Amino acid sequence: MWYSKEYKPVQVGSIDGAGTVPHDAAVKRAAQSTYQPPKNLKTDPQCTLFVGRLSLDTSEASLHSHFEKYGQIKEVRIVRNQVTGISQGYGFVTFTKDKYTKDAYRHANKTTLDHHIILVDYERSRTMKGWIPRRLGGGFGGKKESGQLRFGGRDRPFRDPAQGHIPYDQRHSDDWRYLESKKRRSSSPNESKRYTKRSRYTHIN
């Protein structure tokens, strides 16, 4: 099995990632869509986890309690219907440090909260190149009954194709995140300054 390095709607619509033609209307819609994440979010995307398949009865307090064993939490948010206030069945947990986020990613997936087996993944909307959410025909996972399964994510990885080589870095469910994070750090002015200082220090000594 293998995983997407960046989000490509037509690719994630096929079980082995080899698709080149949209197989349903939603995939076609996703391929024609662009997405901009909300600009009002103040949380660190590198420290934020997506938590799906929540019970509609799960509260922010119980979600916090379930994840606090992995480290200090900065914010917990359950996404709710703006009119009814009813949970949409998913939420986000933001930790104060990246190492806590990694620990929760590794160990909290498929644990049970309020009698539901939850899905834990990194937040994709602000970190994955090309991301298209489910409401625009994208996303990952999905139910078989809907006929709109999306592959290449943690929940439903791609099957190995009959032909073709899969790069090593796409054999791990979270490598896409670190590749993107590395790119951002290398292009950061602060990182460039730190690199220059290290180079000078090494030269002098």
N, C-alpha and C positions, 0 to 999 in steps of 0.2 A: 504494500500500500504506500501511497505517497500523497503529498499535500501541495496546495497552491502557494506559489511565492508571491503572486499578485492576483487581483481579482479580475477574471475574464469571464463574463456572463455565459458565452457559448461553451467555453471549456467546462465550467462547473456544472453545466446542464447534462454532461455525459458521464457515465459511471467510471470510465477509464481516462477521462480528460483528453480524449482524442477527437471529440466532436468538432466539426467545423461549420455546421448548419444548425440554427435554432430549431429545437424539436417541439417547442410549444410557444404559445403567444406571449407568455410571461418572460421567457428567455429573450425573445425578440424585443420585447419592451425594455428589458434591462440593458440589452446591448445598445439600445438607442438613447438610453438615459445617462445623465450625469448627476452626480451627487456632491453636495457641499455639506459637511457636518455643521451642526449648530455652532455659532460663534460665541454664544453666551456661556458655554461650559468653562468652568474655572479649574476643574480637576486635571491632574496630570494623566494624559492618556497612557503613559508607560507604566503607571501604577494602578490602572483601572481594569477590573475584570467584568466581563458580561456573565450574568447568571441567568440561565433559561430553565424552562419547564418547572417554574415555581407553582406551588399551590396558590389558588386565588385567595386563600386565607392567610398566606404568609405575610407577616408585617415587617416593617423596617427593623423593628427590635429583634425579631427572631432571626432575620437574615444577618444582622450584626452579630448576634450571639453565636451563630453557626460559623462565622468566619474569623472571629476575634482570636481564636486559638493560633492562627497563622502569623499574627503580628498586629501592630497598632493600626487601627482603621481611621481614616480621615472623614469619609463620607459613605453613606449607604443610601441608595435611591431605588425605589420600585416604580416602574413606569405604570401610570394609571390613566384610565379614560378621563379626559378633561371634563366631561359632563357628569358622568356617574360616579367617578372616583374609584371605580372597580379596577383591581389589578389587571394588567395585560399579560401577566404570567412570566414576566422577566424583569430584571433590574441590573444594577451596577454596584460594585463594591470598589472603593478606592482606598488603597493603603498609603501610609506615610512614606514607605520605602519600597524600592523596586524588589529587594530581596524577599520581602513579605509577599509581594504579588506573585513572584515566581514560586514560592513555597505553596501558596494556595492553588495556583494553577496546576501544580504537579499532584497535589493530594486531595483537593476538594471535589474534583470532577467525579460524577457518578456516586456521590454520597447522598444520603437521604435526609431531606428536610421537610418536616410536616407531611410525612408519608409520600413524598414525591422524590424520585431520583433526579437530581439536578444536573444540568450541563454547565460546565464552567469553561470559559474561553477568554482570551484577551479581547478587550474592546477593539473592534475592527474599524469603526467609522472614521477615527482620527489617525489610524496607524497603518492601515493596509492600502497599498497603492491600487487605485481603480475600484474601490469598494462601492457596491450598489446594495442598498438594504432590501429586505424582503418586500416591503410595500411597493417597490418599483420593479419587482420581478426577480430580484437578486437574492442575497442572503446565502446561508449554508443550511444543510440538513433538510428539514421538512418531513411531512408525513407521506407515506406511500399512497394512501388513499387520495391525496390531493392531486397526484400525478405531476407534482412540481418539486421533485427532489433536486437538491443541489449538493454536489460532491466536491471534495477537495479540502474540506474543513475538518476539524477535530471529530465531529460527530459522525460524518460519513466521508472518510478519506477516499481518494481514487483507488480503483483496482489497478494493478500493473497492466499496462497495455500489451497486446500480443506482440508488438514490435516497438523498438525504440528504447533508448537508454534514459533512465531517470537519474538526474544529478543527486549526489549524496545529500546535499543540503535540503532536498525536498522530501527526504525520508523521515523528517522529524516535524511534528505538528506545530512547533513554535519557532522554527528557524526563520521563517519569513519576517517575524517581528524583530529579531536581532539584526538581520540584514538591513532592514529599513532604519532601525535605530542607529546602526553604525554609519549609514549614509548621512543621517541628520547631524550626527556628532562631527563627522569629518568636514561638513560644510559650515559648521557653526564658527563664527568669529572667535568666540571664547576658546573653543578647542584648538583653533589655529594658533592663538596666542600661547596656550599652554604648551603646544608642540614646539613653538619657537623658543620658549624659555628652557624647555628640556634640552633642546639642541645646543643652545648656548652654554648651558651648564656642563653638558657632556664635553663640549669643545674645550672649555676652560680647564676642566679637570682631566 
